[in-house]
Amino acid sequence: MSEMTESDAAAPSIGAMVGDSLGAVLRVPRLGRRGIALIVALAFVGWAATSVYKVQPDEQGVVLRFGKWIDTTQPGLHFHWPYPVETVLLPKVTEINQIQLGNAAGATPGDPTGGRDRQMLTGDENIVEADCAVFWKIRDAGEYLFRVDAPEVAVKIAAEGALREVIGRTPIQAAMSDKRQQIADETRALLQQLLDSEKAGIEITQVQLQRVEPPAAVIDAFNDVQRARADQERARNEAEAYANDVLPRARGEAEHARQDAEAYRTSVVNLAEGEADAFADVYKSYKAAPEVTAWRLYLESVDDLLRKSTKVIVDTSGKGLASVTPYMTVTESRPGARYQPPGSLPAPPFMGGSPSAQSGPQPRPAGEPR
């Protein structure tokens, strides 16, 4: 009993010693009223400092009051109620994000089953596989964070719908050749319209159409059709080139022939009019002086006839003008014309006994040199 009593008495003394040593180490200094006020003031200043925030140029500030979005602030220095009344989110709004549709999104090239989800129907009821890249950024951080649950998924689904709609009203040949940029621009405009209607706070910066091809199962047949169309187009171009070369020359030759005919018609008409006018003048002269005009015409005819002949036969047995006969070969006479000697022609009215016949030209005597 005496031993237990001594041990029990020693235990409290050891505990007291430990407690005294810990109290000395963790002893809090006693502060007066000024010290407490200073601590409270510092705590208030630190709490109030949480109301000041700065938005960087590549950010937008989304102010939350008890977790509810109430405002979106632009770059600069701003204030809000201190934490935990209001808090601020600072998402990057100038960063360009990219979403791939098609092969780039994980499909295996050349796999006919893996490309069924990206097969699209064209405006002329053909099937193509289209791949594109969509680039986007945050336009309104508040709408981006609180209007859309999964922004990237929403952009991807809307981009697929817009691309299918645009290709659905475009022929396959245009989609694979000269309308690719137009399809990309129309897809971007339609996608932006869809996102704006849902107030997603997202801006589509660019849509790149990377690949538009028929499915792998029919690509060989499609290439054959394309080659046939290329041959057809080449043959059409060659025919048009030949037509453009031949038709102008034919039109030129036709115009040249028409102008020659017009010139010939004009010359013939003018010649005929001139002869008619000359005949009319001779007729007027004949009416005014019949005998003189007839004799002049006769002399002109004989002079013209003798000018064309190479020989003149003088018949000494003849009398008057009938004894002079011009000789003309067959080649010198006109076809179809028969030569008539002067004696067989009727004499002018002033010949045959009229006094004026004595003054006419007399034939040379036989044997007299010409």
Helices and strands as residue ranges (DSSP letters): H 2-25, H 33-49, E 52-55, E 61-65, E 68-73, E 76-79, E 86-89, E 97-101, G 103-105, G 116-118, E 119-121, E 127-138, H 141-146, H 151-168, H 172-176, H 180-197, E 202-213, G 216-218, H 219-288, H 290-308, E 311-314, G 320-323, E 324-327, G 342-344, G 355-359
